[in-house]
Amino acid sequence: MASRKRFADNIPGLLSSPMNKDTSRIFVAATRMNDGKTTTCLGLTAALQTMGLNVGYIKPIAQRIVQSGEDQVDEDTLLIDGLFSLDIPIAAMSPVAIGPEFTKNYLENPNEIGPQLKDRICRAFDRAAYGKDIIVVEGSGHAGVGSVFGASNADNAKVLGSKALIVAAGGIGKPIDEIALNKALFDQSGVEVVGVILNKVLPDKIDFIRDFASRGLKKLGIPLIGVVPLQETLVYPNLDQVAEETKARWIHQPAGLRRVRRVVIGAMSARRAAEYFRVNGTLVIVPGDREDLLEAFIEGGGAKSLSGIILSNGLLPNDALMKKLTDAGIPVAAVEAESFAVTARINNMTVKTMRQDSDKIPIIEKMIRESVDIPALLKSIKK
């Protein structure tokens, strides 16, 4: 068990490093955004807890900011806080929120704000690491993110005295090039990169990628400690995410989580509508005046196979038909935009794991536990 250090809140002056030197720590960075960094942190936290360790978590720099009570915190922090009983104040897990004026204010007064920023991160780290055996530190994007205000991932890993783990999308050439670039930034800051996890690898390419990526990474002096397969379920958005992305308003939202596996535009004839029930999780984008199609969806048992219907073009069906859709249990939302624009937004959206994605969490935990050499990672950060 880690020795218990008191919080640094009452220590005068500005801290340039945490008081806590005992708790093991690992800084999880990525070669770019949306490579699976938060998924990795989630899976690592779960796996470490399963091993009987008391785990902490912190994401020093928040970019996607949400409100949590009186605090502005990172969206990913809320996810971790909602899933695990870490007994850490949310403000300590997400100490610095980067708002619209943050960078401008820093550049106007770097000599004052820089030390204050470092102090805030160090004190939050001490609170988050209090009484923990190990703490997972989640970075923000690639190693250089935050350089403009002196708090890049590499800078923060150095300040916190942490070694780094890099997550990259699966492949050989391009990912290893990007890993080399990120490693150079960590090297420049004196931070040791102790491993790489390749994420979202096609299942039939796992052995090939593991073999040749290991060879390439060996030349960089970094071990490959995990090759995580692509899980299609993780890239499917839920209806709430789709509604938020398309700015749709709910007309009928039945209870229960529905996931969108396929999006089609309702431009077919009513006679062909039944063909689109063959794939469960189909979301139909259709103008509200295509009442023939909507009737076909109801008669064809759409509640069983459709994930939902988005009525486009600012058009709604008549009240009687709307009641039929509601009675059939089909989720219905409406937007002002036309069908093709709505479909494009959905196809281009970035799907992140949210607290309500209860079906994804066990998959992530199992995926990381089975695909990452966690004992090797623990050994490397304790050297």
Secondary structure by P-SEA (a helix, b strand, c coil): ccccccccccccccccccccccbbbbbbbcccccccaaaaaaaaaaaaaaaccbbbbbbcccccccccccccccaaaaaaaaccccccccccccccccccaaaaaaaacaaaaaaaaaaaaaaaaaaaaccccbbbbbbcccccccccccccaaaaaaaabbbbbbbbcccccaaaaaaaaaaaaaaaacccccccccccccccaaaaaaaaaaaaaaaaccccccccccccccccccaaaaaaaacccccccccbbbbbccccccccccccccccccccbbbbbbcccaaaaaaaaaaaccccccccccccccccccaaaaaaaaaabbbbbbbcccaaaaaaaaaabbbbbccccccaaaaaaaaaaaccaaaaaaaaaac
